[in-house]
């Protein structure tokens, strides 16, 4: 199939993409076909109006997310094609900003999420991991991993690091589920977004007045000098609204994706016994294995946040006009055969190549260091503690989640 630059596209030029593929962790065949046959094409989705470009090849995706001519801020207020009834991102959140506002907030937030801060928090994360595994061991064998461990570790971790009361955590989780749902309806999604925003703004104001040693307090006291240097006498800091939205974004992003990836990663390891045996025999391979598994897993449905072209841009032989919306698919790019040999294989010896599981470019995930630390501690401890860990049911009997943007096992029964 050929793709030409836009004139006034006929309906036949636009591909409707339901993005509802849920066959375990198999790649969406529609995304695979578009990448291979129509790598830059116009699409519509279940929600939003009009159409957007979809970019699926690795090099094209990397260019879009790194090129300042594509703006996320310009998407605010536009009813663009999307997966959910209500846009997930807050209009003033960092993931809908462009430089220089984006640069400023990322510098401030980076102080709270720097490697040395994550290292300081590692013992607290390990304590949570150990406690949850104690409960898992007491419940089984067999035991259900998704509910007893995966659904709890990231939320407990981020809430513990932010000193969020255990009493509030179930409600926060319910709001997040409504926000990410593709089926609850726009009114419920809007209500969840408003409730999350109010909750975290009030929490931010409290921490500003009474700071502690938690992540929100660290964000509240982060400063940046006029020349961009960090320091206690800096001239810039997050205001209450920025602090509340930042805490909200870190809480949602800091636990939601990791929750599903814990179950996805364990399912992948337990259904690839040769690779699991290698990691067991050589624990030093764990970090390398996790990076390859993150590349390999199609962890969500469809696409994320769109961008708007600020000016005409020639991309892969296609002219994207100023004002047109562009979606990228990290999932398709992570399995681009032009970059990854035999991309459908789980290859622990694959040469290091940047994958897009945490995004790329100026909107690269702020919490990537924290997410990696949680995953590393979880699987290092899990595999050491349960050396005969295996699925308790055949793989084809595991039920898979539907009804939201995420892909993961609803239940993952394990035994040892």
N, C-alpha and C positions, 0 to 999 in steps of 0.2 A: 504494500500500500504506500502511496506517496502522500506527503503532507506539504501543503503550500501555505504561503503567508495569507493573512486574512484579507478578504475583500468584504463581502457580506455573505457569510457562510450559509449554505443551504442546510436544512435540518439534517440531511444525510451526513454532513461533515462532523456532526456532534455525536459523541458516544455517550449514552447514558450509563453511569457507573453506580450500581447499587452497593458495591463493595460489601456484600453480605456473605462472603465465602467463609465457612467455618469448619472446614475439614481438618480437625486436629491442628497441627502446625504445618500443614502443607501450604505452599505459596498460593496466593490467589491467582488462578489461571488467567483471569482477565488482565491483571496487572502484568503478568509475564508476557501475555500476547501483545499488549500495547507497547511494552518496552522493546520487544523484538520486531514489531511490525509498524507501529505508529508511535515512536518514542516521544514525540512532542505533538499532542493532539488536543482538541477541544472536548471537554466533558461537561455533563450535568450530573448532579447528585440528588439525593432524596430531599434535601432541604436547600433553601436559598433560591434565588432567581437567576435567570440568564445562564451563561456558561463561563468556564474558566479553562485556561490551558493546563494540561497535565504533563509534567516533565519526568521521565522515568530512567534515563540513562545516567550512569554514575558521573561522568564528566560534566554533563549538562546540569545535573542536580547540584553538584559542587559549585558550579559557576553561579547558578541562580542564588544560592544561599550565601554566597560570598560577595556578590556584586551589589554595591550601594544603590544601583539604579532600580533595584527591586525593593519596594518598601512594605513593611508590615504596618507601620503607622497609618498608611493611606487606606488600609482596609476598614478602619473604624467607621461605623455608621453605614457600611454597605452590606446589603443582603446577598452575600456571595454564596456560591455553591458550597455545601458543607455536609458533614455526616450527621450532626445532631440538630434537634429542633431549635435550640438556642445556642449561639456561639459560646464556646467554652471559656475563652479567655476574657478577663476583665478588660474594659476599654483602656484603662490607665495602667495595666500591668506591664511589667518589663518585657514580656514576650510579644507585646504589640508596640514596641518602641523602636525608633531608629536613632542612630547617633545624631547629636551629641548626648541627648537624654539617656539613651541606652548605655553609652560608654560610662557616664557618670554613675548610674545606679549599679552597673556591673562591678565597677571598681570598689564601691562601698560594700556591696554584698560579698565580694571576693575576700574581704578581710575576715568575714565570719566563716567562710568555707574554704579557707586556704589549707594546704596539706598539713601544716603544723597544727591547725585547729582540729582537723580530722584525726590526726594522730593523738591529740589530747583526749578526744572523745572515744577512742577505740576501746579502752577498758569498759566504758559504760555500755557500748554496743555489745561487747563480748558477754557481759553479764546478762543482758537481755536474751541473747542467743542461748546461753547456757540454761537459763530459766525455762525458756520455751521448749528446749529439747528435753529437759527434765519432765515437763508435763507430757510431751509426746511419748517418752519412754514409759511413763506411768499409765498412759492410755492404751498402749499396745504391747506387743504386736497382735493384730494389725492396727494401724492408726491412719487417720485421714489427714494428709499433709496440708492441703489447701486451707482448710478451716483452722486447724490447730496451730499451724506455723506460718504459712505464707501470708495469710490475711492479717496476721498480728504483728510479725516482726517489723516491717517497715513503718507501720503506723505507730507502734509502741516506741520505735527508735526515734522517729522525728518528733513525736510528742514529748518523749522524755528529754530530748535535746532542747526542745522549746519550752519545757516545763508546763505543758498543757495537761490539765487535770485528767486523770483516768475517767472521771465522771463525764467529761465532755467528748471523749474520743468516739463512742458509738454514734453520737449525733453528727459529728464531723464526717464520719464515714458514710452515714446515710445521705448527707448533703452532697458529698463527692459522687456517690453512686448515681444520684438523680442528675447531677450535672453532666456526667459522662454517658448517660443512657441515650440510646437512639430511639426509645419507645415510650418514655413517660409523658411526653408532651411539652410544649413550649412553656406553659404556665408553671409547671412543676420545676422545670429547669431554671426559669427566671427566679423563682422563689428560693431555690437552693443557692443560686449565685448571690442573691441579696443577703441571705442569712449568713453565708460564709464571710462575705465582705464586712458585715456589721460585727460579727463575732471577732474577727481578727483585728479590726480597727480598735475595738474596745480593749482587746488584749494588748495591743501595741501601746495604747495610752497608759495602761497600768504599768507596763514594763518601763516606759520612759520615766514614770514617777518613782518606781521602786525597782530598779534594775537588780538582776541577780547574775548568776554565771551561766545562764541559758543562751541559746542561739538568738532569740529575739532581743534580749538585752545587749548581746554583742553587736547586732545590727543597729540597735538604737544608739549605741555609743561609738559607732564607726564614724570616723571623720576623714576628710580629704582636704589638703591644702589647696590654695588657689592655683598652685603650679602642678597639681595632680599628685603631689606627694602625700602619703599617709602620715598621720601624726595626731597626737592628742590635742594639739593647738590648731588643727585644721579648721578651715572656714566653712566647710560644707558637711552636711549630714542629711539623713533621711528625715523628712517631716512625718507627722503622725499618719497621714493618709498613705504616703509612700511606704512607710514601715509596715502598716497593716496589710497593704496589698502584697508587699514582698514576703511577709510571713505567710500569707495565704498561698501564694504561688509556690513557695518552698514546701509548705505542708502538703499541698495537693500533689505537686510533681515529685516530692521527695518520698511519698509512700505509695502513690497509686501505681505507677509503672513497675516499681520494684516488687510490689505485691504479686503481680501477675507473672513477672519474670522469674521469681523464685520457683513457682510451680512449673513454668515452662522449661526452665533450665533443668530441674530435677527430672521431669518427664523425658527430656532429650537425653540426659545421661543414662537413665534407666532403660531406654529403648535403643541405646548404642553401647552394648556391653563391652565391645573391644576398647572403645575410647574410655569408658568408665574404668576398665581394668588398668589402662595405662596411667590414668590420673591417680588411682589408688596406689599403684606401684611406684609412681614418681610424683609425690605431692608438689614438687617444685614446678610441675607443668600446670598447676591449677589456674594461675593468672592467664597464661596463654590459652588454656582451654576455655575459660570464661569469655575471653574476647572473641574467639571463633564461634562459640555458641551464640553470643549476642548478635554477631553478624548473621548467623544462620537462621535465627528464629524470626518469623513474621509475627511480631508481638502485638499488632493492632490491626484494625480494619482500615482500609483506604488511606486517607491522607490527613494532614494536620491543618495548620494555619496557613492561609494563602498569603501571597504578596501581590503588590500592584506595581506594574512597570511605570517608572517615572517618565521615561522617554522611550522612543522606539529602540528596541534591542534585537540584533540579529543573533539567534541562538540555534545552532545545529541546522542551519539552512532554513529556518523559519523566522519571519519577522514578527515579533511581539510588539504590538502598538502601545503607545503611551495610554495609560488608564486601564489596560486589560489585566485581569486577574490571572495569577499563575499559582498552581499547586505543584509541589514536588512529591515524589514517592521515595522515601528513604528505603522502604521495603524492597521495591524493584531494584533500586541502585545497589543495595547490599548483595544482590544476586546477579549482577550484570556480568555476563560471561566475557565481556571485553576486558574486565578488570580482574575477575576471580576465575581461575581455572576450575572447571567442574563445580560451579557455584552451589549446586544442590547437595554436594557432599559435605559432611562434617569432617574437616581435615585439621587435626591438631598440629600438623606440621606446616600449615599454610604460612608462607612468608608474611611478615607483618605488613598489613595494608589498612589504612584508616577506614573503619566502618562508620555507619551513620546511625547506630543504635541510640546514641546520645545527641543526634543532630550534627550540625557542622556550622562553621562560620561564626558570625557575630552573635547568633542566638544559640550557640552550643550550650548544652544543659549546664546550668550553674551548679547543680547538685551531683554532677558526674563523679567527683571524687568521693562523695559520701555514699552514693549508690554502689560504687565499686567496692568500697570498704565493707559495706553491709553484705554484699554478695560473697566476697572473699571469706569473711569471717563465718558466714552461715554455712558455706559448703565445705570449708576446711574442717569445721567442727563436726558437721553432720556426717561426712564421710569417715572421719576418724572414729567417731563414737559408734557408728553402725556399719561395721566393715562388711556385713552381708546384706546391706540394704537392697531391696528389690520391690517391684510392683507386686501388690497383693491380688490383683486381678489382671486378666489379659488386657493388653493395651487397647484393643478395639472395644472394650466395655467401659472405657473411661468417658464420662459425659463432658462435653465442651460447652463453654459459656456462649450464650447468644444474647442479643438485646443491648449491647453497648459497643463502644469502639474497640474494646479490648478482646484479645483471644487468650484463653487460658483454661485449664481443666477446672470444672466446677467442683469436682472431687478428685483427689489423687490418693487412693488407698495404697499404703506401703506396708511392708513387713520386713523382718530381719531375723 
